[in-house]
Amino acid sequence: MLSALILITCSTVGFDCTTTVVADNIPFHTCPIAAQSEAAKYIHDHPKRKVVRMICADPRRIQFYLHRNEA
């Protein structure tokens, strides 16, 4: 089974949060391990953001997570 790695990140100085798909089509059983290194890379590339949640999800559910916080 394949999985998508989704990061929910927020600004370090406010409440501006975004949902980002970091990787898709990675093996589900390796996703939690990959999530740690991918989150570290993301933080290194985006120092003014913090990771508040890491999600390993079915790639068919990506749109659900991307539009989840919309009003």
CHARMM internal coordinates of N, CA and C (Angstrom, degrees):
IC EDIT
DIST 1 N 1 CA 1.4480
DIST 1 CA 1 C 1.5309
ANGL 1 N 1 CA 1 C 108.53
DIST 1 C 2 N 1.3084
ANGL 1 CA 1 C 2 N 115.40
DIHE 1 N 1 CA 1 C 2 N 136.50
DIST 2 N 2 CA 1.4590
ANGL 1 C 2 N 2 CA 120.90
DIHE 1 CA 1 C 2 N 2 CA -179.98
DIST 2 CA 2 C 1.5201
ANGL 2 N 2 CA 2 C 110.74
DIHE 1 C 2 N 2 CA 2 C -98.29
DIST 2 C 3 N 1.3063
ANGL 2 CA 2 C 3 N 114.96
DIHE 2 N 2 CA 2 C 3 N 160.56
DIST 3 N 3 CA 1.4533
ANGL 2 C 3 N 3 CA 120.93
DIHE 2 CA 2 C 3 N 3 CA -175.04
DIST 3 CA 3 C 1.5195
ANGL 3 N 3 CA 3 C 110.25
DIHE 2 C 3 N 3 CA 3 C -142.17
DIST 3 C 4 N 1.3245
ANGL 3 CA 3 C 4 N 115.90
DIHE 3 N 3 CA 3 C 4 N 157.66
DIST 4 N 4 CA 1.4652
ANGL 3 C 4 N 4 CA 122.70
DIHE 3 CA 3 C 4 N 4 CA 173.71
DIST 4 CA 4 C 1.5225
ANGL 4 N 4 CA 4 C 107.46
DIHE 3 C 4 N 4 CA 4 C -112.93
DIST 4 C 5 N 1.3161
ANGL 4 CA 4 C 5 N 115.55
DIHE 4 N 4 CA 4 C 5 N 140.39
DIST 5 N 5 CA 1.4618
ANGL 4 C 5 N 5 CA 120.63
DIHE 4 CA 4 C 5 N 5 CA 177.11
DIST 5 CA 5 C 1.5166
ANGL 5 N 5 CA 5 C 108.42
DIHE 4 C 5 N 5 CA 5 C -99.83
DIST 5 C 6 N 1.3192
ANGL 5 CA 5 C 6 N 115.65
DIHE 5 N 5 CA 5 C 6 N 119.92
DIST 6 N 6 CA 1.4582
ANGL 5 C 6 N 6 CA 122.75
DIHE 5 CA 5 C 6 N 6 CA -177.31
DIST 6 CA 6 C 1.5267
ANGL 6 N 6 CA 6 C 108.13
DIHE 5 C 6 N 6 CA 6 C -118.97
DIST 6 C 7 N 1.3260
ANGL 6 CA 6 C 7 N 115.86
DIHE 6 N 6 CA 6 C 7 N 130.07
DIST 7 N 7 CA 1.4627
ANGL 6 C 7 N 7 CA 120.97
DIHE 6 CA 6 C 7 N 7 CA 177.16
DIST 7 CA 7 C 1.5182
ANGL 7 N 7 CA 7 C 109.58
DIHE 6 C 7 N 7 CA 7 C -111.03
DIST 7 C 8 N 1.3145
ANGL 7 CA 7 C 8 N 116.33
DIHE 7 N 7 CA 7 C 8 N 134.35
DIST 8 N 8 CA 1.4567
ANGL 7 C 8 N 8 CA 121.26
DIHE 7 CA 7 C 8 N 8 CA 170.20
DIST 8 CA 8 C 1.5220
ANGL 8 N 8 CA 8 C 105.38
DIHE 7 C 8 N 8 CA 8 C -104.44
DIST 8 C 9 N 1.3308
ANGL 8 CA 8 C 9 N 115.06
DIHE 8 N 8 CA 8 C 9 N 119.69
DIST 9 N 9 CA 1.4635
ANGL 8 C 9 N 9 CA 120.56
DIHE 8 CA 8 C 9 N 9 CA -175.98
DIST 9 CA 9 C 1.5210
ANGL 9 N 9 CA 9 C 109.52
DIHE 8 C 9 N 9 CA 9 C -122.92
DIST 9 C 10 N 1.3195
ANGL 9 CA 9 C 10 N 115.25
DIHE 9 N 9 CA 9 C 10 N 150.78
DIST 10 N 10 CA 1.4610
ANGL 9 C 10 N 10 CA 121.31
DIHE 9 CA 9 C 10 N 10 CA 178.39
DIST 10 CA 10 C 1.5242
ANGL 10 N 10 CA 10 C 109.55
DIHE 9 C 10 N 10 CA 10 C -130.38
DIST 10 C 11 N 1.3091
ANGL 10 CA 10 C 11 N 114.89
DIHE 10 N 10 CA 10 C 11 N 155.50
DIST 11 N 11 CA 1.4580
ANGL 10 C 11 N 11 CA 121.10
DIHE 10 CA 10 C 11 N 11 CA 175.54
DIST 11 CA 11 C 1.5240
ANGL 11 N 11 CA 11 C 108.95
DIHE 10 C 11 N 11 CA 11 C -64.64
DIST 11 C 12 N 1.3186
ANGL 11 CA 11 C 12 N 116.54
DIHE 11 N 11 CA 11 C 12 N 145.42
DIST 12 N 12 CA 1.4656
ANGL 11 C 12 N 12 CA 119.79
DIHE 11 CA 11 C 12 N 12 CA 179.10
DIST 12 CA 12 C 1.5213
ANGL 12 N 12 CA 12 C 112.30
DIHE 11 C 12 N 12 CA 12 C -75.58
DIST 12 C 13 N 1.3402
ANGL 12 CA 12 C 13 N 117.37
DIHE 12 N 12 CA 12 C 13 N -13.00
DIST 13 N 13 CA 1.4662
ANGL 12 C 13 N 13 CA 120.38
DIHE 12 CA 12 C 13 N 13 CA -177.41
DIST 13 CA 13 C 1.5271
ANGL 13 N 13 CA 13 C 113.35
DIHE 12 C 13 N 13 CA 13 C -114.90
DIST 13 C 14 N 1.3141
ANGL 13 CA 13 C 14 N 118.37
DIHE 13 N 13 CA 13 C 14 N 3.54
DIST 14 N 14 CA 1.4557
ANGL 13 C 14 N 14 CA 119.43
DIHE 13 CA 13 C 14 N 14 CA -178.22
DIST 14 CA 14 C 1.5117
ANGL 14 N 14 CA 14 C 111.36
DIHE 13 C 14 N 14 CA 14 C -160.76
DIST 14 C 15 N 1.3205
ANGL 14 CA 14 C 15 N 114.89
DIHE 14 N 14 CA 14 C 15 N -159.07
DIST 15 N 15 CA 1.4572
ANGL 14 C 15 N 15 CA 120.62
DIHE 14 CA 14 C 15 N 15 CA -176.97
DIST 15 CA 15 C 1.5211
ANGL 15 N 15 CA 15 C 112.57
DIHE 14 C 15 N 15 CA 15 C -111.52
DIST 15 C 16 N 1.3210
ANGL 15 CA 15 C 16 N 117.23
DIHE 15 N 15 CA 15 C 16 N 22.39
DIST 16 N 16 CA 1.4550
ANGL 15 C 16 N 16 CA 122.23
DIHE 15 CA 15 C 16 N 16 CA 179.08
DIST 16 CA 16 C 1.5265
ANGL 16 N 16 CA 16 C 108.97
DIHE 15 C 16 N 16 CA 16 C -77.72
DIST 16 C 17 N 1.3372
ANGL 16 CA 16 C 17 N 116.66
DIHE 16 N 16 CA 16 C 17 N 102.05
DIST 17 N 17 CA 1.4627
ANGL 16 C 17 N 17 CA 120.74
DIHE 16 CA 16 C 17 N 17 CA -177.99
DIST 17 CA 17 C 1.5254
ANGL 17 N 17 CA 17 C 110.70
DIHE 16 C 17 N 17 CA 17 C -111.55
DIST 17 C 18 N 1.3286
ANGL 17 CA 17 C 18 N 115.45
DIHE 17 N 17 CA 17 C 18 N 146.04
DIST 18 N 18 CA 1.4582
ANGL 17 C 18 N 18 CA 121.58
DIHE 17 CA 17 C 18 N 18 CA 178.50
DIST 18 CA 18 C 1.5226
ANGL 18 N 18 CA 18 C 109.61
DIHE 17 C 18 N 18 CA 18 C -135.98
DIST 18 C 19 N 1.3276
ANGL 18 CA 18 C 19 N 114.31
DIHE 18 N 18 CA 18 C 19 N 157.83
DIST 19 N 19 CA 1.4528
ANGL 18 C 19 N 19 CA 122.02
DIHE 18 CA 18 C 19 N 19 CA 176.39
DIST 19 CA 19 C 1.5164
ANGL 19 N 19 CA 19 C 107.81
DIHE 18 C 19 N 19 CA 19 C -111.67
DIST 19 C 20 N 1.3260
ANGL 19 CA 19 C 20 N 116.69
DIHE 19 N 19 CA 19 C 20 N 127.82
DIST 20 N 20 CA 1.4542
ANGL 19 C 20 N 20 CA 122.09
DIHE 19 CA 19 C 20 N 20 CA -175.88
DIST 20 CA 20 C 1.5193
ANGL 20 N 20 CA 20 C 110.03
DIHE 19 C 20 N 20 CA 20 C -129.81
DIST 20 C 21 N 1.3293
ANGL 20 CA 20 C 21 N 116.22
DIHE 20 N 20 CA 20 C 21 N 131.54
DIST 21 N 21 CA 1.4597
ANGL 20 C 21 N 21 CA 120.87
DIHE 20 CA 20 C 21 N 21 CA 173.03
DIST 21 CA 21 C 1.5260
ANGL 21 N 21 CA 21 C 106.83
DIHE 20 C 21 N 21 CA 21 C -86.83
DIST 21 C 22 N 1.3126
ANGL 21 CA 21 C 22 N 116.49
DIHE 21 N 21 CA 21 C 22 N 114.26
DIST 22 N 22 CA 1.4585
ANGL 21 C 22 N 22 CA 121.60
DIHE 21 CA 21 C 22 N 22 CA -176.42
DIST 22 CA 22 C 1.5257
ANGL 22 N 22 CA 22 C 110.80
DIHE 21 C 22 N 22 CA 22 C -88.78
DIST 22 C 23 N 1.3125
ANGL 22 CA 22 C 23 N 117.30
DIHE 22 N 22 CA 22 C 23 N -39.56
DIST 23 N 23 CA 1.4636
ANGL 22 C 23 N 23 CA 121.73
DIHE 22 CA 22 C 23 N 23 CA -179.12
DIST 23 CA 23 C 1.5187
ANGL 23 N 23 CA 23 C 108.55
DIHE 22 C 23 N 23 CA 23 C -151.58
DIST 23 C 24 N 1.3162
ANGL 23 CA 23 C 24 N 115.31
DIHE 23 N 23 CA 23 C 24 N 148.36
DIST 24 N 24 CA 1.4585
ANGL 23 C 24 N 24 CA 119.02
DIHE 23 CA 23 C 24 N 24 CA 173.42
DIST 24 CA 24 C 1.5223
ANGL 24 N 24 CA 24 C 108.70
DIHE 23 C 24 N 24 CA 24 C -134.89
DIST 24 C 25 N 1.3010
ANGL 24 CA 24 C 25 N 114.60
DIHE 24 N 24 CA 24 C 25 N 163.45
DIST 25 N 25 CA 1.4636
ANGL 24 C 25 N 25 CA 122.08
DIHE 24 CA 24 C 25 N 25 CA -178.88
DIST 25 CA 25 C 1.5280
ANGL 25 N 25 CA 25 C 113.04
DIHE 24 C 25 N 25 CA 25 C 60.30
DIST 25 C 26 N 1.3298
ANGL 25 CA 25 C 26 N 115.37
DIHE 25 N 25 CA 25 C 26 N 43.24
DIST 26 N 26 CA 1.4614
ANGL 25 C 26 N 26 CA 119.72
DIHE 25 CA 25 C 26 N 26 CA 171.92
DIST 26 CA 26 C 1.5307
ANGL 26 N 26 CA 26 C 107.52
DIHE 25 C 26 N 26 CA 26 C -107.06
DIST 26 C 27 N 1.3157
ANGL 26 CA 26 C 27 N 118.47
DIHE 26 N 26 CA 26 C 27 N 149.84
DIST 27 N 27 CA 1.4651
ANGL 26 C 27 N 27 CA 119.92
DIHE 26 CA 26 C 27 N 27 CA -179.49
DIST 27 CA 27 C 1.5301
ANGL 27 N 27 CA 27 C 111.43
DIHE 26 C 27 N 27 CA 27 C -57.74
DIST 27 C 28 N 1.3328
ANGL 27 CA 27 C 28 N 115.59
DIHE 27 N 27 CA 27 C 28 N 134.60
DIST 28 N 28 CA 1.4599
ANGL 27 C 28 N 28 CA 120.86
DIHE 27 CA 27 C 28 N 28 CA -175.69
DIST 28 CA 28 C 1.5249
ANGL 28 N 28 CA 28 C 112.12
DIHE 27 C 28 N 28 CA 28 C -57.67
DIST 28 C 29 N 1.3234
ANGL 28 CA 28 C 29 N 117.38
DIHE 28 N 28 CA 28 C 29 N -40.61
DIST 29 N 29 CA 1.4708
ANGL 28 C 29 N 29 CA 120.02
DIHE 28 CA 28 C 29 N 29 CA -176.32
DIST 29 CA 29 C 1.5259
ANGL 29 N 29 CA 29 C 112.79
DIHE 28 C 29 N 29 CA 29 C -70.11
DIST 29 C 30 N 1.3286
ANGL 29 CA 29 C 30 N 118.91
DIHE 29 N 29 CA 29 C 30 N -17.78
DIST 30 N 30 CA 1.4672
ANGL 29 C 30 N 30 CA 120.63
DIHE 29 CA 29 C 30 N 30 CA 177.67
DIST 30 CA 30 C 1.5282
ANGL 30 N 30 CA 30 C 112.42
DIHE 29 C 30 N 30 CA 30 C -100.49
DIST 30 C 31 N 1.3135
ANGL 30 CA 30 C 31 N 117.86
DIHE 30 N 30 CA 30 C 31 N -6.16
DIST 31 N 31 CA 1.4595
ANGL 30 C 31 N 31 CA 121.37
DIHE 30 CA 30 C 31 N 31 CA -176.41
DIST 31 CA 31 C 1.5348
ANGL 31 N 31 CA 31 C 113.38
DIHE 30 C 31 N 31 CA 31 C -59.51
DIST 31 C 32 N 1.3308
ANGL 31 CA 31 C 32 N 120.26
DIHE 31 N 31 CA 31 C 32 N -46.50
DIST 32 N 32 CA 1.4709
ANGL 31 C 32 N 32 CA 118.69
DIHE 31 CA 31 C 32 N 32 CA -179.88
DIST 32 CA 32 C 1.5283
ANGL 32 N 32 CA 32 C 113.34
DIHE 31 C 32 N 32 CA 32 C -60.21
DIST 32 C 33 N 1.3155
ANGL 32 CA 32 C 33 N 116.97
DIHE 32 N 32 CA 32 C 33 N -34.84
DIST 33 N 33 CA 1.4658
ANGL 32 C 33 N 33 CA 120.38
DIHE 32 CA 32 C 33 N 33 CA 178.45
DIST 33 CA 33 C 1.5221
ANGL 33 N 33 CA 33 C 109.88
DIHE 32 C 33 N 33 CA 33 C -72.75
DIST 33 C 34 N 1.3332
ANGL 33 CA 33 C 34 N 116.47
DIHE 33 N 33 CA 33 C 34 N -44.82
DIST 34 N 34 CA 1.4672
ANGL 33 C 34 N 34 CA 120.86
DIHE 33 CA 33 C 34 N 34 CA 178.77
DIST 34 CA 34 C 1.5243
ANGL 34 N 34 CA 34 C 110.71
DIHE 33 C 34 N 34 CA 34 C -63.24
DIST 34 C 35 N 1.3206
ANGL 34 CA 34 C 35 N 117.10
DIHE 34 N 34 CA 34 C 35 N -32.04
DIST 35 N 35 CA 1.4660
ANGL 34 C 35 N 35 CA 121.03
DIHE 34 CA 34 C 35 N 35 CA -178.25
DIST 35 CA 35 C 1.5238
ANGL 35 N 35 CA 35 C 111.49
DIHE 34 C 35 N 35 CA 35 C -59.19
DIST 35 C 36 N 1.3089
ANGL 35 CA 35 C 36 N 117.12
DIHE 35 N 35 CA 35 C 36 N -39.27
DIST 36 N 36 CA 1.4638
ANGL 35 C 36 N 36 CA 120.44
DIHE 35 CA 35 C 36 N 36 CA -178.70
DIST 36 CA 36 C 1.5260
ANGL 36 N 36 CA 36 C 111.51
DIHE 35 C 36 N 36 CA 36 C -64.16
DIST 36 C 37 N 1.3246
ANGL 36 CA 36 C 37 N 116.85
DIHE 36 N 36 CA 36 C 37 N -46.82
DIST 37 N 37 CA 1.4687
ANGL 36 C 37 N 37 CA 118.84
DIHE 36 CA 36 C 37 N 37 CA -178.86
DIST 37 CA 37 C 1.5204
ANGL 37 N 37 CA 37 C 111.56
DIHE 36 C 37 N 37 CA 37 C -71.89
DIST 37 C 38 N 1.3284
ANGL 37 CA 37 C 38 N 118.08
DIHE 37 N 37 CA 37 C 38 N -36.96
DIST 38 N 38 CA 1.4652
ANGL 37 C 38 N 38 CA 120.81
DIHE 37 CA 37 C 38 N 38 CA 178.48
DIST 38 CA 38 C 1.5266
ANGL 38 N 38 CA 38 C 110.88
DIHE 37 C 38 N 38 CA 38 C -67.16
DIST 38 C 39 N 1.3292
ANGL 38 CA 38 C 39 N 117.26
DIHE 38 N 38 CA 38 C 39 N -37.94
DIST 39 N 39 CA 1.4671
ANGL 38 C 39 N 39 CA 120.48
DIHE 38 CA 38 C 39 N 39 CA 177.04
DIST 39 CA 39 C 1.5257
ANGL 39 N 39 CA 39 C 110.31
DIHE 38 C 39 N 39 CA 39 C -64.89
DIST 39 C 40 N 1.3243
ANGL 39 CA 39 C 40 N 117.29
DIHE 39 N 39 CA 39 C 40 N -39.84
DIST 40 N 40 CA 1.4673
ANGL 39 C 40 N 40 CA 120.66
DIHE 39 CA 39 C 40 N 40 CA 178.10
DIST 40 CA 40 C 1.5292
ANGL 40 N 40 CA 40 C 110.74
DIHE 39 C 40 N 40 CA 40 C -63.56
DIST 40 C 41 N 1.3316
ANGL 40 CA 40 C 41 N 116.72
DIHE 40 N 40 CA 40 C 41 N -41.35
DIST 41 N 41 CA 1.4746
ANGL 40 C 41 N 41 CA 120.37
DIHE 40 CA 40 C 41 N 41 CA 177.22
DIST 41 CA 41 C 1.5234
ANGL 41 N 41 CA 41 C 110.42
DIHE 40 C 41 N 41 CA 41 C -63.37
DIST 41 C 42 N 1.3318
ANGL 41 CA 41 C 42 N 116.56
DIHE 41 N 41 CA 41 C 42 N -42.37
DIST 42 N 42 CA 1.4641
ANGL 41 C 42 N 42 CA 120.81
DIHE 41 CA 41 C 42 N 42 CA -179.08
DIST 42 CA 42 C 1.5301
ANGL 42 N 42 CA 42 C 110.39
DIHE 41 C 42 N 42 CA 42 C -62.03
DIST 42 C 43 N 1.3163
ANGL 42 CA 42 C 43 N 116.62
DIHE 42 N 42 CA 42 C 43 N -45.32
DIST 43 N 43 CA 1.4671
ANGL 42 C 43 N 43 CA 120.76
DIHE 42 CA 42 C 43 N 43 CA 179.86
DIST 43 CA 43 C 1.5302
ANGL 43 N 43 CA 43 C 110.61
DIHE 42 C 43 N 43 CA 43 C -63.70
DIST 43 C 44 N 1.3161
ANGL 43 CA 43 C 44 N 116.73
DIHE 43 N 43 CA 43 C 44 N -38.48
DIST 44 N 44 CA 1.4664
ANGL 43 C 44 N 44 CA 120.48
DIHE 43 CA 43 C 44 N 44 CA 178.08
DIST 44 CA 44 C 1.5229
ANGL 44 N 44 CA 44 C 110.63
DIHE 43 C 44 N 44 CA 44 C -62.91
DIST 44 C 45 N 1.3421
ANGL 44 CA 44 C 45 N 116.68
DIHE 44 N 44 CA 44 C 45 N -40.94
DIST 45 N 45 CA 1.4672
ANGL 44 C 45 N 45 CA 121.40
DIHE 44 CA 44 C 45 N 45 CA -179.02
DIST 45 CA 45 C 1.5256
ANGL 45 N 45 CA 45 C 113.13
DIHE 44 C 45 N 45 CA 45 C -79.18
DIST 45 C 46 N 1.3286
ANGL 45 CA 45 C 46 N 117.49
DIHE 45 N 45 CA 45 C 46 N -21.38
DIST 46 N 46 CA 1.4677
ANGL 45 C 46 N 46 CA 123.01
DIHE 45 CA 45 C 46 N 46 CA -177.75
DIST 46 CA 46 C 1.5320
ANGL 46 N 46 CA 46 C 108.81
DIHE 45 C 46 N 46 CA 46 C -130.88
DIST 46 C 47 N 1.3331
ANGL 46 CA 46 C 47 N 118.27
DIHE 46 N 46 CA 46 C 47 N 74.04
DIST 47 N 47 CA 1.4715
ANGL 46 C 47 N 47 CA 120.78
DIHE 46 CA 46 C 47 N 47 CA -172.84
DIST 47 CA 47 C 1.5282
ANGL 47 N 47 CA 47 C 115.25
DIHE 46 C 47 N 47 CA 47 C -65.43
DIST 47 C 48 N 1.3170
ANGL 47 CA 47 C 48 N 118.83
DIHE 47 N 47 CA 47 C 48 N -15.86
DIST 48 N 48 CA 1.4700
ANGL 47 C 48 N 48 CA 120.58
DIHE 47 CA 47 C 48 N 48 CA -179.87
DIST 48 CA 48 C 1.5268
ANGL 48 N 48 CA 48 C 112.21
DIHE 47 C 48 N 48 CA 48 C -94.39
DIST 48 C 49 N 1.3451
ANGL 48 CA 48 C 49 N 116.46
DIHE 48 N 48 CA 48 C 49 N 13.22
DIST 49 N 49 CA 1.4569
ANGL 48 C 49 N 49 CA 121.12
DIHE 48 CA 48 C 49 N 49 CA 179.05
DIST 49 CA 49 C 1.5224
ANGL 49 N 49 CA 49 C 109.36
DIHE 48 C 49 N 49 CA 49 C -124.73
DIST 49 C 50 N 1.3244
ANGL 49 CA 49 C 50 N 115.73
DIHE 49 N 49 CA 49 C 50 N 155.03
DIST 50 N 50 CA 1.4603
ANGL 49 C 50 N 50 CA 120.89
DIHE 49 CA 49 C 50 N 50 CA 175.63
DIST 50 CA 50 C 1.5236
ANGL 50 N 50 CA 50 C 108.67
DIHE 49 C 50 N 50 CA 50 C -127.56
DIST 50 C 51 N 1.3050
ANGL 50 CA 50 C 51 N 116.69
DIHE 50 N 50 CA 50 C 51 N 144.74
DIST 51 N 51 CA 1.4591
ANGL 50 C 51 N 51 CA 122.29
DIHE 50 CA 50 C 51 N 51 CA 178.41
DIST 51 CA 51 C 1.5225
ANGL 51 N 51 CA 51 C 107.39
DIHE 50 C 51 N 51 CA 51 C -84.22
DIST 51 C 52 N 1.3392
ANGL 51 CA 51 C 52 N 116.06
DIHE 51 N 51 CA 51 C 52 N 123.10
DIST 52 N 52 CA 1.4617
ANGL 51 C 52 N 52 CA 119.68
DIHE 51 CA 51 C 52 N 52 CA 179.68
DIST 52 CA 52 C 1.5261
ANGL 52 N 52 CA 52 C 112.01
DIHE 51 C 52 N 52 CA 52 C -105.88
DIST 52 C 53 N 1.3544
ANGL 52 CA 52 C 53 N 116.24
DIHE 52 N 52 CA 52 C 53 N -17.35
DIST 53 N 53 CA 1.4564
ANGL 52 C 53 N 53 CA 118.94
DIHE 52 CA 52 C 53 N 53 CA 178.92
DIST 53 CA 53 C 1.5159
ANGL 53 N 53 CA 53 C 109.96
DIHE 52 C 53 N 53 CA 53 C -158.90
DIST 53 C 54 N 1.3221
ANGL 53 CA 53 C 54 N 116.02
DIHE 53 N 53 CA 53 C 54 N 140.46
DIST 54 N 54 CA 1.4598
ANGL 53 C 54 N 54 CA 122.93
DIHE 53 CA 53 C 54 N 54 CA 174.32
DIST 54 CA 54 C 1.5221
ANGL 54 N 54 CA 54 C 107.16
DIHE 53 C 54 N 54 CA 54 C -119.35
DIST 54 C 55 N 1.3258
ANGL 54 CA 54 C 55 N 116.48
DIHE 54 N 54 CA 54 C 55 N 129.97
DIST 55 N 55 CA 1.4560
ANGL 54 C 55 N 55 CA 120.93
DIHE 54 CA 54 C 55 N 55 CA -176.56
DIST 55 CA 55 C 1.5224
ANGL 55 N 55 CA 55 C 109.26
DIHE 54 C 55 N 55 CA 55 C -125.56
DIST 55 C 56 N 1.3208
ANGL 55 CA 55 C 56 N 116.68
DIHE 55 N 55 CA 55 C 56 N 129.83
DIST 56 N 56 CA 1.4564
ANGL 55 C 56 N 56 CA 122.47
DIHE 55 CA 55 C 56 N 56 CA 170.37
DIST 56 CA 56 C 1.5264
ANGL 56 N 56 CA 56 C 105.67
DIHE 55 C 56 N 56 CA 56 C -104.15
DIST 56 C 57 N 1.3263
ANGL 56 CA 56 C 57 N 115.94
DIHE 56 N 56 CA 56 C 57 N 113.13
DIST 57 N 57 CA 1.4590
ANGL 56 C 57 N 57 CA 119.90
DIHE 56 CA 56 C 57 N 57 CA -172.74
DIST 57 CA 57 C 1.5211
ANGL 57 N 57 CA 57 C 111.38
DIHE 56 C 57 N 57 CA 57 C -131.86
DIST 57 C 58 N 1.3011
ANGL 57 CA 57 C 58 N 114.82
DIHE 57 N 57 CA 57 C 58 N 161.06
DIST 58 N 58 CA 1.4618
ANGL 57 C 58 N 58 CA 121.50
DIHE 57 CA 57 C 58 N 58 CA 173.03
DIST 58 CA 58 C 1.5276
ANGL 58 N 58 CA 58 C 107.94
DIHE 57 C 58 N 58 CA 58 C -61.14
DIST 58 C 59 N 1.3335
ANGL 58 CA 58 C 59 N 118.95
DIHE 58 N 58 CA 58 C 59 N 129.23
DIST 59 N 59 CA 1.4676
ANGL 58 C 59 N 59 CA 120.70
DIHE 58 CA 58 C 59 N 59 CA -178.53
DIST 59 CA 59 C 1.5328
ANGL 59 N 59 CA 59 C 113.81
DIHE 58 C 59 N 59 CA 59 C -55.56
DIST 59 C 60 N 1.3301
ANGL 59 CA 59 C 60 N 117.13
DIHE 59 N 59 CA 59 C 60 N -25.00
DIST 60 N 60 CA 1.4703
ANGL 59 C 60 N 60 CA 120.03
DIHE 59 CA 59 C 60 N 60 CA 178.48
DIST 60 CA 60 C 1.5237
ANGL 60 N 60 CA 60 C 111.94
DIHE 59 C 60 N 60 CA 60 C -71.75
DIST 60 C 61 N 1.3381
ANGL 60 CA 60 C 61 N 117.72
DIHE 60 N 60 CA 60 C 61 N -11.96
DIST 61 N 61 CA 1.4700
ANGL 60 C 61 N 61 CA 121.92
DIHE 60 CA 60 C 61 N 61 CA -178.61
DIST 61 CA 61 C 1.5234
ANGL 61 N 61 CA 61 C 112.92
DIHE 60 C 61 N 61 CA 61 C -102.67
DIST 61 C 62 N 1.3242
ANGL 61 CA 61 C 62 N 117.93
DIHE 61 N 61 CA 61 C 62 N 8.11
DIST 62 N 62 CA 1.4637
ANGL 61 C 62 N 62 CA 121.02
DIHE 61 CA 61 C 62 N 62 CA -178.00
DIST 62 CA 62 C 1.5219
ANGL 62 N 62 CA 62 C 111.34
DIHE 61 C 62 N 62 CA 62 C -56.68
DIST 62 C 63 N 1.3145
ANGL 62 CA 62 C 63 N 117.81
DIHE 62 N 62 CA 62 C 63 N -45.65
DIST 63 N 63 CA 1.4647
ANGL 62 C 63 N 63 CA 120.68
DIHE 62 CA 62 C 63 N 63 CA -178.34
DIST 63 CA 63 C 1.5226
ANGL 63 N 63 CA 63 C 111.61
DIHE 62 C 63 N 63 CA 63 C -60.25
DIST 63 C 64 N 1.3162
ANGL 63 CA 63 C 64 N 117.90
DIHE 63 N 63 CA 63 C 64 N -34.47
DIST 64 N 64 CA 1.4634
ANGL 63 C 64 N 64 CA 121.28
DIHE 63 CA 63 C 64 N 64 CA 177.06
DIST 64 CA 64 C 1.5288
ANGL 64 N 64 CA 64 C 110.52
DIHE 63 C 64 N 64 CA 64 C -59.16
DIST 64 C 65 N 1.3146
ANGL 64 CA 64 C 65 N 116.55
DIHE 64 N 64 CA 64 C 65 N -45.91
DIST 65 N 65 CA 1.4641
ANGL 64 C 65 N 65 CA 120.24
DIHE 64 CA 64 C 65 N 65 CA -178.85
DIST 65 CA 65 C 1.5220
ANGL 65 N 65 CA 65 C 112.26
DIHE 64 C 65 N 65 CA 65 C -72.51
DIST 65 C 66 N 1.3269
ANGL 65 CA 65 C 66 N 117.51
DIHE 65 N 65 CA 65 C 66 N -34.17
DIST 66 N 66 CA 1.4632
ANGL 65 C 66 N 66 CA 120.03
DIHE 65 CA 65 C 66 N 66 CA -179.31
DIST 66 CA 66 C 1.5230
ANGL 66 N 66 CA 66 C 112.21
DIHE 65 C 66 N 66 CA 66 C -69.26
DIST 66 C 67 N 1.3228
ANGL 66 CA 66 C 67 N 117.97
DIHE 66 N 66 CA 66 C 67 N -32.23
DIST 67 N 67 CA 1.4676
ANGL 66 C 67 N 67 CA 121.35
DIHE 66 CA 66 C 67 N 67 CA -176.29
DIST 67 CA 67 C 1.5252
ANGL 67 N 67 CA 67 C 112.52
DIHE 66 C 67 N 67 CA 67 C -105.47
DIST 67 C 68 N 1.2860
ANGL 67 CA 67 C 68 N 117.12
DIHE 67 N 67 CA 67 C 68 N 10.24
DIST 68 N 68 CA 1.4552
ANGL 67 C 68 N 68 CA 122.48
DIHE 67 CA 67 C 68 N 68 CA -175.74
DIST 68 CA 68 C 1.5227
ANGL 68 N 68 CA 68 C 113.79
DIHE 67 C 68 N 68 CA 68 C -65.45
DIST 68 C 69 N 1.3189
ANGL 68 CA 68 C 69 N 117.55
DIHE 68 N 68 CA 68 C 69 N -36.60
DIST 69 N 69 CA 1.4635
ANGL 68 C 69 N 69 CA 120.73
DIHE 68 CA 68 C 69 N 69 CA -174.81
DIST 69 CA 69 C 1.5188
ANGL 69 N 69 CA 69 C 113.28
DIHE 68 C 69 N 69 CA 69 C -95.03
DIST 69 C 70 N 1.3270
ANGL 69 CA 69 C 70 N 117.29
DIHE 69 N 69 CA 69 C 70 N 4.90
DIST 70 N 70 CA 1.4682
ANGL 69 C 70 N 70 CA 119.19
DIHE 69 CA 69 C 70 N 70 CA 179.51
DIST 70 CA 70 C 1.5186
ANGL 70 N 70 CA 70 C 110.09
DIHE 69 C 70 N 70 CA 70 C -77.83
DIST 70 C 71 N 1.3137
ANGL 70 CA 70 C 71 N 116.16
DIHE 70 N 70 CA 70 C 71 N 146.72
DIST 71 N 71 CA 1.4703
ANGL 70 C 71 N 71 CA 120.99
DIHE 70 CA 70 C 71 N 71 CA -179.85
DIST 71 CA 71 C 1.5084
ANGL 71 N 71 CA 71 C 110.70
DIHE 70 C 71 N 71 CA 71 C -84.80
END
COOR INIT
IC SEED 1 N 1 CA 1 C
IC BUILD
